[in-house]
Amino acid sequence: MKILGLILAGGRGENLGVLVEKRASAAMPMFGKYRAIDFTLSNMVNSGIVKIGVMTQYNPRSLMDHLGSGKEWDLDRKNGGLFILQPYVSPEGNLWYRGTADAIYQNMTLLRRGEEDFVLIGSGDHIYKMDFTDLFKFHIQKGADITLMVKDLDESYDLTQYGIVEIDENYRILSIEEKPKEPKSKTAFLGVYFMNKYLLMDLLYSFVPHGGIDLLLDIIIPNLKKLKVYAYRFDGYWRNIKKSIEEYYRTNMDILDWKVREELFYRNGKVYTKLKDLPPPKFSGTASVENSLISDGAIITGTVRNSVIFRGVKIKAGAVVENSIIMEGSTVEEGAVVHNVIIDKDSVVREEKKVIGEKEILVFEKRAVI
Amino acid sequence: MRRKSEIVALILAGGQGTRLGVLTEKIAKPAVPFGGKYRIIDFTLSNTVNSGIYTVGVLTQYRPHILSKHIGIGKPWDLDRKDGGVVILPPYQGNKESDWYKGTANAVYQNIEFVDQYEPEYVVILSGDHVYAMDYNDIIDFHISKDADGTIACMEVPLEEAHRFGIMVTEIDGKIVEFQEKPSEPKSNLASLGIYVFNWKFLRNILIEDEEDPNSSHDFGKDIIPKIVIGNLGKLYAFRFEGYWKDVGTIHSYWESNLELTRPLPPLNLYDPNWKFYTQTEEMPPAFIYKGAVAENSLVSEGCEIEGEVYDSVIFQGVRIEKGAVVRNSVVMTRSIISEGSVVENAIIAENVRIGKNVIIGKGEFRENELDPKVYNTIITVIGMDSIIPDNIKIGKNVVIGLEVRPEDFEGDEIPSGGYVLHRR
């Protein structure tokens, strides 16, 4: 079975505020050394997909820099490989991607040219780890036209923020309501689509020229009766970091739990990311570190508790970092105290400064000097 | 037709490194892990590319598999190139009497054709056995400025250690007038670091002549350099290097140089953004330190899960130190596990070792080693790769546990200082 992977990574994720001022939400730094997109990308590669298109739009520089030629994911290939799909101007006057269906429609060449039979569409800002082969089997066995991945969400998710689906006993989807005020079930669509490539092409050719720009809202939902749309249930860890700063923070903090670490890092293959060639993290004689993730190139001389420390971060003597996310290349200087804070890349917390998020998580943008 | 390269580097990586005992029983010394995520040859390879030399031959011989796999096509060092790049040069059989490399000079002699195809002006001969940071442009510039035929990098060493090195006596401008290979009565303390720059045409002739000499052992230090100096065959200069350089050739120097990296300002700076060291490693997530765990004065690499206590140690990738376990003054290599309640002191634990529960390593009085006191002669206990140490065992100082040792290889629950356990096949 040959499958084309498509990753929607154009979204800005405006709920993430200053953190997405200079990057798309798919490029959000995660867990010390990764970017959000690494998870979907690695899942696809680990499931045997060797041709993957990434649709970018909003501020793609850092995402493109991260993906490069796809070397780290073994996607620098003669056959297949990584395709960055940016909006472009053509004689037909196409411009920005207006929605998911439009984005794929504008890159129809990639669908037309390849010899793949199926398309798997995922999102660049979802954090989960899975082997898709089981989903592929499910799709074939059900004789589905389209398979959507779903999950029963617990109370830690705000159901009114997701696409809520109703399913019959055969897993056929009866209805999908996007961000309903009163959710009819706890089952949410996870933004992963699997379908025959030619079906997708037909649907796009039929709907996009008439203004059907969103794959879910304009194409799938209106045709639930005509198309056999099935739900594949995913039971693992899954979070959409784009939802809010709290969700982004919580997802990063979840990694401090061995169960989550075990599932995301050690099950169903590895998570691949851009290499940085940094030395191992160093813990000095005065370092005190507890319940924290510490990345390569970090030098810890102070105290770190319940935190995620990215690559090349320096926590100097007498500094105390608690319940915080400190991104790549930032420095917390001598005696500074940092609680409940997200500090973006290359920032500095000056000596003796106290930065404490009381009720809310404090967020500092890239290259902040505090 | 290949593009010319002005400079070709040859890295001699065939040595066994016998004084590293079980650490080099299955792998060549250049492939021995170092500094939490590197292998020893990474330092020389990174120095060459950081110096802008992109045509590199690596001469292998002893147990080359891990080394060849590690280097691969040279991707991590940007040596996967169309022109030049890295080439592994194992001994081969030709229609003349090519054979195993008989000595360092013979190894280069057997690869004359490899070097010739790039028509280089200079060759840099390096050793894959040493840990150091050096910009080879400095020695090459020096070599050119002296209009030398050959230049040897050297360093002042304590006089009492001079007998371990090739020692040079020079004129004031650095011209070498006398060379003593591992002398019992050294005339100076200027030691050769095994780093040479030669005019290729000059060296090529000398190597061909030396190959015909039945009395030669075809070694740079023993034969080639003394011949040039005594016979006055060319101008040899000594280039004084003042940075960090270490031949991690003994168990003690290996252990000490690793632990040096954990100090506040180590002489070898792994964190210099302008002189990075590259390596081939497995993709692993960041290190995790648990609640109640301790990591002090240590390097703890990616993929580690630390629940116990680590002091003054270098912990390689993917190591697990379980609850209640304590590691001090030790080097623990990739994917090893120190189980609950075990205490490890002054030890080198090779890759993929499993230490059972409540094991004590490194306690007791020093005693001479019964297996090989020439190799094992300090307080350090060494455990070879892929071994399994059963629960509740006490292991003393200066003990050797071989490779792939299984619980049934142990008799009783104590291995006193100086003892050893090898796998019985």
Interface residues (C-beta under 8 A of the other chain):
Chain A: F31 G32 K33 K71 E72 L256 W258 R261 F265 K270 V271 Y272 T273 L275 D277 L278 P279 P280 P281 K282 F283 S284 G285 T286 A287 S288 V289 E290 N291 S292 L293 I294 S295 D296 G297 I299 I300 I309
Chain B: G35 G36 K37 K75 P76 L261 T262 P264 L270 Y271 K276 F277 Y278 T279 E283 M284 P285 P286 A287 F288 I289 Y290 K291 G292 A293 V294 A295 E296 N297 S298 L299 V300 S301 E302 E305 V310 V314 I315 Q317
